[in-house]
């Protein structure tokens, strides 16, 4: 167990870890899976107050857990344990397991004592609504909306309860067909200006710049980008086994991506993308580095996954069919891809409509007799005065 001594008062603070990034020290409360940022600096009243709040909450949770008489038979915690020991869990992709655990762990910790057989449907709705927001970090601010988090926990719970139905833990799945909360259009695509700004920013390192170009060229998820190896590249395209779908695809690369790979220095690591020190990326470190450099480039509202959206959007705007886009991105469902195609079709139709109006107006103007500027000078005056917006 790590400890921190506050020098002036000689106060011992257990479960405190520190990490240094860009010359600045950050402090975290780490305890049994928890990793929570402690704002402020040791010795400051703010730091001690934040630490006390986190420590007291963790102490209460531990007392509550110890008061529980183990895992009760037929409980949600027992179901989660059984599911994790099943072939279905073993056959699940590692990346999907990580995503599921974001829901399974809090379910087991907070609601593990509940009976699976007696779980009512109204509890599922309450759970969804409870996870739809989280408290703001700044006191007095309204709660932060988290619809994606709410939808994820209900989706995973539904998968878990369907597994329970097949094992006769209960006769039905109360989490089926729970309406999902609206989350917007998803991860938005990057604009050309934003891409140019990211690629040319002095804060963007060569390793991250290569990741951006490879993401645009292949349309793959971040977890798949960092696993691509030099052995997968044949000089024309690259073979990818997607971590989420386990689908094997081959993606041809355009000239810029080929030039990038052909001129990139190779390290001892087998992967194409490596950190600045030549080591292969870990997904959490990769996401953190990408997010940090996106912000350093002055870009707001963008994430790495938006590059996958951008690639699919470009394919749709180039006239590719849904099946052609899916062959590149590896989507197993056309739900998302069809949206890109619809948006591209709408833009083409809208552009065509505007061009038709412009041609029609031009033709109308050429067919209309011209007024004599001498006999009718008023109509020859400009509609707007130079440098002003009011009518003449």
Phi, psi and omega in degrees: 000126180281149180223154176232131176259124174278114195302310189295314184266352182055050179261129181269125180243103179287159176069022179257128175240153177234152175219148182249130178224121179055040176081359181249139182264131177243143182246141182226148172265111184243123183198114174048055177093344178281142172213093187242133182290133174258113183284147179098187180235147180307135182100338177278144176302324180297317181298313182295321179295317179293319178298314181300318180297314181293319182293317179297319179296319179292322178297316179297319180296322180291318178299318179297320180292320181290331179288342180283131184282064179072195179271120182283137175300136179081002181274169178296323178297319178295323178295318180296318178298315180297319180296319180292342178262008185266160175300328180299319179289319180299323183277354180284138179300147184300319180296324178289323177301316180301319179293317179297321183296336177296339176257320184294319182297310177294328177297316181292321183289315188267323186239015184298338181280349184289147179281129179293317184294332185257007183290117182274161180295326181296333176294323180296317178294320178297318180297315179301313182293327180292326181270002181284345177219162172219153183298145177289147178291334180261124182298133180097341178281153179293159179301151179274131179284131181226063182295327179296319178298318179296314180296322181295316184292327178286321178299313181292321178297322178295318177299317180296316182287329174296321176298321180293322179299317180294339177258009176063034171287330177202161186278343184217171178247103182290350181266001179290139174058033171284123182302134178278150177282150180289134182240005183089198185270005179091201182285117186284152179287155176277144174276165178300320180295321180293321177295317180297320180294320180293316185287335183256355181296137180295342180276347181278119182280164183298324181292321178287323178299319178296323179295320179297312181296318180292326177295318179292325183285331186248339181068029184260162177289158180302320181295335178272329178300315186283351179262352179296132181248164178295333178291338179280344185264124183254011180095339178244319181212186184224137177271138183224132169253106187292132182293327183281317184257346185060022178276136177263123180228160175239127184243117175290145183253142177284173189303318184294320179292320177297317179298321178300310183292323183290338182251356181290137174290138181261143179252185178288343179289144179285340184280151179291310180271128178225165175287176181297334181272005176087002179268155178293150180284148161261146190300319181294318179294321179297312180298320180295315181296318179297312181298320180296318183281334173297314179293322180296332178280359178083020182261140184235142176078017181242145175227166182301320183297339177295339176292326175295319176298319179299315180299315179295322179295316178298318179298318180294318181291338176279357178097011180290146178281170178302316182295323179293319178295316180297330178293332179273309187280337181082011176302136177266348178235146181271004184301307181288318183298320181298331178293318178297318181294318179298317180296321179293318179297320180297319180296319180295316181294319180294318179296319178297320181296316180295320179296322178295318179297318181297316179295321181295314181296323179295319179294318179299319181293322181287329180280339185280134179299139182281139177286148176282117184296340180280316183279339182223070185289336183297319183288347180270354179290148179293150180291322179244140174285148183297126177081002180230164182249354181281155180290150178288000000 
